[in-house]
Amino acid sequence: MKKFIFGVIAGLVITAMVAFRVTNYKPSDEIKKDYASVNQVSGVFVFLQSRPLADYEILGTVKKTGIVWTGKPKEMQSILIRRAKRDYPSCGGIIFDDISMDHATVIQFKK
């Protein structure tokens, strides 16, 4: 009988905890309009005219040099990501500051 009563009380406590957590909604928990999910290309997070919210350190910059076939954004992105991974092996992300995509900042996320 004691086990049964203990089980019922434990069940009620767990139910109350779960219900409180679900109903403990705060307006600050809302997803803000400027939050986004960032795409990865070749294992590198790509930020276009944006900055990551997580802490990061700047490793350096990469620039487009030489001739490109089409000059389309996808080609420019591929060139700079390859160059970033080659020059900075610990590269975790790349930030394109402007839409010309002729240079980018290479970053590594802090742990």
GUVEXDO-874765 format. One line per field, with one value per atom (N, C-alpha, C): residue in one letter; chain; atom name; z negated, y negated, x negated. Coordinates in steps of 0.2 Angstrom, whole numbers. Each point is the difference from the previous one (the first is absolute). Layout:
// residues N
res: c(a,...)
chain: c(A,...)
atom: c(CA,...)
c3: c(Z,...)
c2: c(Y,...)
c1: c(X,...)
//
This chain:
// residues 111
res: c(m,m,m,k,k,k,k,k,k,f,f,f,i,i,i,f,f,f,g,g,g,v,v,v,i,i,i,a,a,a,g,g,g,l,l,l,v,v,v,i,i,i,t,t,t,a,a,a,m,m,m,v,v,v,a,a,a,f,f,f,r,r,r,v,v,v,t,t,t,n,n,n,y,y,y,k,k,k,p,p,p,s,s,s,d,d,d,e,e,e,i,i,i,k,k,k,k,k,k,d,d,d,y,y,y,a,a,a,s,s,s,v,v,v,n,n,n,q,q,q,v,v,v,s,s,s,g,g,g,v,v,v,f,f,f,v,v,v,f,f,f,l,l,l,q,q,q,s,s,s,r,r,r,p,p,p,l,l,l,a,a,a,d,d,d,y,y,y,e,e,e,i,i,i,l,l,l,g,g,g,t,t,t,v,v,v,k,k,k,k,k,k,t,t,t,g,g,g,i,i,i,v,v,v,w,w,w,t,t,t,g,g,g,k,k,k,p,p,p,k,k,k,e,e,e,m,m,m,q,q,q,s,s,s,i,i,i,l,l,l,i,i,i,r,r,r,r,r,r,a,a,a,k,k,k,r,r,r,d,d,d,y,y,y,p,p,p,s,s,s,c,c,c,g,g,g,g,g,g,i,i,i,i,i,i,f,f,f,d,d,d,d,d,d,i,i,i,s,s,s,m,m,m,d,d,d,h,h,h,a,a,a,t,t,t,v,v,v,i,i,i,q,q,q,f,f,f,k,k,k,k,k,k)
chain: c(A,A,A,A,A,A,A,A,A,A,A,A,A,A,A,A,A,A,A,A,A,A,A,A,A,A,A,A,A,A,A,A,A,A,A,A,A,A,A,A,A,A,A,A,A,A,A,A,A,A,A,A,A,A,A,A,A,A,A,A,A,A,A,A,A,A,A,A,A,A,A,A,A,A,A,A,A,A,A,A,A,A,A,A,A,A,A,A,A,A,A,A,A,A,A,A,A,A,A,A,A,A,A,A,A,A,A,A,A,A,A,A,A,A,A,A,A,A,A,A,A,A,A,A,A,A,A,A,A,A,A,A,A,A,A,A,A,A,A,A,A,A,A,A,A,A,A,A,A,A,A,A,A,A,A,A,A,A,A,A,A,A,A,A,A,A,A,A,A,A,A,A,A,A,A,A,A,A,A,A,A,A,A,A,A,A,A,A,A,A,A,A,A,A,A,A,A,A,A,A,A,A,A,A,A,A,A,A,A,A,A,A,A,A,A,A,A,A,A,A,A,A,A,A,A,A,A,A,A,A,A,A,A,A,A,A,A,A,A,A,A,A,A,A,A,A,A,A,A,A,A,A,A,A,A,A,A,A,A,A,A,A,A,A,A,A,A,A,A,A,A,A,A,A,A,A,A,A,A,A,A,A,A,A,A,A,A,A,A,A,A,A,A,A,A,A,A,A,A,A,A,A,A,A,A,A,A,A,A,A,A,A,A,A,A,A,A,A,A,A,A,A,A,A,A,A,A,A,A,A,A,A,A)
atom: c(N,CA,C,N,CA,C,N,CA,C,N,CA,C,N,CA,C,N,CA,C,N,CA,C,N,CA,C,N,CA,C,N,CA,C,N,CA,C,N,CA,C,N,CA,C,N,CA,C,N,CA,C,N,CA,C,N,CA,C,N,CA,C,N,CA,C,N,CA,C,N,CA,C,N,CA,C,N,CA,C,N,CA,C,N,CA,C,N,CA,C,N,CA,C,N,CA,C,N,CA,C,N,CA,C,N,CA,C,N,CA,C,N,CA,C,N,CA,C,N,CA,C,N,CA,C,N,CA,C,N,CA,C,N,CA,C,N,CA,C,N,CA,C,N,CA,C,N,CA,C,N,CA,C,N,CA,C,N,CA,C,N,CA,C,N,CA,C,N,CA,C,N,CA,C,N,CA,C,N,CA,C,N,CA,C,N,CA,C,N,CA,C,N,CA,C,N,CA,C,N,CA,C,N,CA,C,N,CA,C,N,CA,C,N,CA,C,N,CA,C,N,CA,C,N,CA,C,N,CA,C,N,CA,C,N,CA,C,N,CA,C,N,CA,C,N,CA,C,N,CA,C,N,CA,C,N,CA,C,N,CA,C,N,CA,C,N,CA,C,N,CA,C,N,CA,C,N,CA,C,N,CA,C,N,CA,C,N,CA,C,N,CA,C,N,CA,C,N,CA,C,N,CA,C,N,CA,C,N,CA,C,N,CA,C,N,CA,C,N,CA,C,N,CA,C,N,CA,C,N,CA,C,N,CA,C,N,CA,C,N,CA,C,N,CA,C,N,CA,C,N,CA,C,N,CA,C,N,CA,C,N,CA,C,N,CA,C,N,CA,C,N,CA,C,N,CA,C,N,CA,C,N,CA,C,N,CA,C)
c3: c(0,0,0,-4,0,7,3,7,5,-1,4,-1,-6,-2,2,-1,3,7,4,7,2,-3,2,-1,-6,-2,5,2,4,7,2,7,0,-5,-1,0,-3,0,7,3,7,5,-1,4,-1,-6,-2,3,-1,3,7,4,7,2,-3,1,-1,-5,-2,5,2,5,7,2,6,0,-6,-1,-2,-1,-3,6,4,6,-1,2,-1,7,1,6,3,-5,3,3,0,3,7,2,7,5,6,5,3,0,3,8,3,7,3,-4,3,-2,-3,-1,7,1,6,0,4,0,6,-1,5,3,7,4,-1,1,1,7,2,7,-2,2,-1,-7,-5,-7,-3,4,-3,0,-5,-1,4,4,5,-2,-2,-2,5,3,5,-2,-1,-3,-7,-4,-7,-4,-6,-5,-4,-2,-5,-7,-4,-6,-5,2,-5,0,-5,-1,6,3,5,0,3,1,7,2,7,2,5,1,6,4,5,6,6,5,6,5,6,6,5,6,6,5,6,4,3,5,6,5,7,3,5,5,-2,0,-1,6,0,7,1,-5,1,-5,-6,-5,-3,0,-3,-7,-5,-7,-2,3,-2,1,6,2,-5,-2,-4,-7,-2,-7,0,5,0,0,4,0,-7,-3,-6,-6,0,-5,1,6,1,-3,2,-2,-8,-3,-7,-3,2,-3,1,6,1,-4,-1,-3,-8,-2,-7,-2,-1,-1,-5,-5,-6,1,7,2,-2,-4,-2,4,2,4,4,5,4,1,-1,0,6,5,6,-2,-1,-2,5,7,5,5,5,5,6,0,5,0,-6,-2,3,0,2,-6,-6,-6,-6,-5,-5,-6,-6,-7,-2,-2,-2,-8,-2,-8,-2,-7,-4,-6,-1,-6,-6,-5,-7,-3,-4,-3,-6)
c2: c(6,-6,-6,0,-6,-1,5,-1,-3,2,-3,-7,-2,-7,-4,2,-3,-1,5,0,-6,0,-5,-7,-1,-7,-1,4,-1,-2,4,-2,-7,-2,-6,-6,1,-4,-1,5,0,-3,1,-3,-8,-2,-7,-3,3,-3,-1,5,0,-6,0,-5,-7,-1,-7,-2,5,-2,-2,3,-1,-7,-1,-6,-6,1,-5,-4,-3,-3,-8,-2,-7,-4,-6,-3,-1,0,0,6,6,6,0,-5,0,-1,3,0,-7,-3,-7,0,-5,0,0,-2,0,7,5,6,4,4,4,7,4,6,-1,1,-1,6,0,5,2,6,2,2,-2,2,3,6,4,0,0,0,-7,-5,-7,-4,-3,-4,-6,-2,-6,-5,-6,-6,-5,-2,-5,-7,-5,-6,1,4,1,3,0,3,5,5,5,-3,3,-2,3,6,4,-4,1,-3,3,-5,3,-5,3,-4,0,-6,-1,3,4,3,-4,-3,-4,-1,-2,-2,4,1,3,-4,0,-5,4,-2,3,-3,4,-2,4,-3,4,-1,4,0,6,-2,5,1,6,2,-5,0,-3,-6,0,-6,1,5,1,1,-2,1,7,5,7,2,-2,1,-4,-6,-4,3,2,3,6,4,6,-1,-5,-2,-2,-5,-2,5,4,5,5,2,4,-3,-6,-4,-1,-1,-1,7,5,7,2,-3,2,-5,-6,-5,1,1,1,6,6,6,1,-5,1,-5,-2,-4,3,-3,2,-4,-6,-3,-6,-3,-5,-5,-6,-6,-4,-1,-4,-7,-5,-6,-4,1,-3,5,-2,4,1,-4,1,7,3,6,1,-6,1,0,0,1,2,4,2,1,-1,1,7,4,6,1,4,0,7,0,7,-2,5,-1,2,-4,2,5,4,6,-2)
c1: c(-4,4,-4,-6,-4,-3,-2,-3,5,6,5,1,1,0,-6,-6,-6,0,2,1,5,5,5,-2,-3,-3,-6,-4,-6,3,5,4,2,4,3,-6,-5,-6,-3,-1,-3,5,6,5,1,-1,1,-7,-5,-7,1,2,0,6,5,5,-2,-4,-3,-5,-4,-5,4,5,3,4,3,4,-5,-6,-4,-3,4,-2,-1,-5,-2,0,2,-1,-7,-5,-7,-2,4,-2,3,3,2,-6,1,-5,0,-5,-1,0,2,0,-7,-5,-7,-4,3,-3,1,-5,0,-4,1,-4,-5,-7,-5,-2,0,-2,-8,-2,-7,-1,-6,-3,-7,0,-7,-2,5,-2,-1,1,-1,6,2,6,-1,5,-1,5,-3,4,-1,6,0,3,-4,3,3,-3,2,-5,1,-5,3,-5,3,1,5,1,-5,-2,-5,-7,-3,-7,-5,-4,-4,-7,-5,-6,-1,-3,-2,-7,0,-6,-4,4,-3,5,-3,5,-3,5,-2,3,-4,2,0,5,0,-6,-4,-5,0,-2,0,6,1,6,5,6,5,4,3,4,6,5,6,1,-3,0,7,4,6,-1,4,-1,-1,2,-1,-7,-3,-7,-4,1,-4,0,6,0,-4,0,-4,-7,-2,-8,-2,4,-2,0,5,0,-6,-1,-6,-7,0,-6,0,5,1,-2,2,-2,-7,-3,-7,-4,1,-4,1,6,2,3,-4,3,6,-1,5,6,1,6,6,5,6,6,-2,5,-3,4,-3,6,-2,4,-1,5,0,3,-4,2,5,-2,4,2,5,2,-5,-5,-5,-3,-1,-3,-7,-4,-7,-5,3,-4,4,-2,3,-4,3,-3,1,-6,0,0,5,0,0,-1,0,4,5,4,-4,1,-3,4,-3,3,4)
//
